Amino acid sequence: MTDDVAARWEDLCVRVADACGVVGRDADEVAILLAVKTQPAALVRSAISAGARLLGHNRVQEMTTMGPQLAGAPHEMHLIGQLQRNKARQALAWATCVQSVDGERLADRLEAICAEQGRSLDVFAQVNVSAEATKSGVAPSSAVALARHLGGLEHLRLRGLMTIGANSPDPDVVRSGFEELAALRDEVVASGAPGTAQARELSMGMSGDLELAIASGSTMVRVGSALFGPR
Ligand SMILES: *Cc1c(COP(=O)(O)O)cnc(C)c1O
């Protein structure tokens, strides 16, 4: 099992590098975050041994359970699932980055906790480019406003925008969502608002659509099943 994870991690790195090569990008422009939801800590440790450094949790509960189990294993923990304001403090005990900021009230809550604790936090604004009701994130029409709000908060560092691609068999539909996120990122960076000039990252692309995302400018793919197998 452990060997399998190491081999699949290598395969995944090659797959990302190949996807970059196809569109003339350097492989080191795209980080790989492992979406570790429902996986046992031992398997996640194997992935870290194989070279994974960025981990993402969907649920605060799973993050707080796994946190102590990964002590001593070099990694960074991101929250990639929806965060309720009353769980923000728990999340911040483990997360160095919240990719799923989907509103100003959550942003303000994160800012208040960070100010109180004298720390900073990396954030992405999550945008629902596919408008699927099951997905969180702000509507594209509100994305720039949310990003500007985040950029203005003293203890938060806006890194860019995050999305979950459309659940569609049509690659053109998926691609157009990714292209929309890239265009919104350009708008954010061009806005000139405080804290937005460096917000160039695009967290987009998963096991099934990472090539499309990389072709559209992704700087971070979030991968689960390609490494851990189907859930
Ligand atoms: C599960 C998950 C992923 C990874 O999805 P896979 O299809 O398993 O690669 C990426 N992002 C988020 C927000 C997820 O919940």
The ligand as an SDF file (V2000), in Angstrom:
LIG
                    3D

 15 15  0  0  0  0  0  0  0  0999 V2000
  -11.9330   16.0030   -3.0710 C   0  0  0  0  0  0  0  0  0  0  0  0
  -11.5320   17.3240   -3.5250 C   0  0  0  0  0  0  0  0  0  0  0  0
  -10.5210   17.4730   -4.4840 C   0  0  0  0  0  0  0  0  0  0  0  0
   -9.8450   16.3060   -5.1500 C   0  0  0  0  0  0  0  0  0  0  0  0
  -10.7480   15.6210   -5.9640 O   0  0  0  0  0  0  0  0  0  0  0  0
  -10.3150   14.2990   -6.7520 P   0  0  0  0  0  0  0  0  0  0  0  0
  -11.2960   14.2190   -7.8470 O   0  0  0  0  0  0  0  0  0  0  0  0
  -10.3990   13.1880   -5.7800 O   0  0  0  0  0  0  0  0  0  0  0  0
   -8.9290   14.5140   -7.2390 O   0  0  0  0  0  0  0  0  0  0  0  0
  -10.1530   18.7690   -4.8210 C   0  0  0  0  0  0  0  0  0  0  0  0
  -10.7420   19.8510   -4.2660 N   0  0  0  0  0  0  0  0  0  0  0  0
  -11.7160   19.7450   -3.3530 C   0  0  0  0  0  0  0  0  0  0  0  0
  -12.3210   20.9780   -2.7880 C   0  0  0  0  0  0  0  0  0  0  0  0
  -12.1370   18.4760   -2.9660 C   0  0  0  0  0  0  0  0  0  0  0  0
  -13.1260   18.3650   -2.0730 O   0  0  0  0  0  0  0  0  0  0  0  0
  1  2  1  0
  2  3  1  0
  2 14  2  0
  3  4  1  0
  3 10  2  0
  4  5  1  0
  5  6  1  0
  6  7  2  0
  6  8  1  0
  6  9  1  0
 10 11  1  0
 11 12  2  0
 12 13  1  0
 12 14  1  0
 14 15  1  0
M  END
$$$$
